[in-house]
């Protein structure tokens, strides 16, 4: 996931599973280049699970151009991405490391929906004397 001009963008990427010598990586959480874009809409069409279909279409929604005024739709799409019914690993693109997405510029993150907490403090002031 990344953002351009403050707008969230999401992509599905597949990492290479093998080292250049053909041996499988034994580091479980290591991402390897090249990274390949995967079309979420093609996956949605091939899927029968409604939760996964919603997830894929939500990813696709964040790949498209930003639409001002569609806050309700974006919030629902964001909830579907965070729900992550396929339990895919999620990463953030760190543009301070590289402008383009690569294995080195991705940082593992865990997505959660924050539960709002409101605290109200009331202070009783004595009447001011004039």
Secondary structure, 3 states (H helix, E strand, C coil): CEEECCEEECCEEEECCECCCCCECCCCCCCCCCEEEECHHHHHHCCCCHHHHHHHHHHHHHHCCCCCCCHHHHHHHHHHHHHCCCCCCEEEECCCCCCCCCHHHEEEECCCCCCCCCCCCCCCCCCCCC
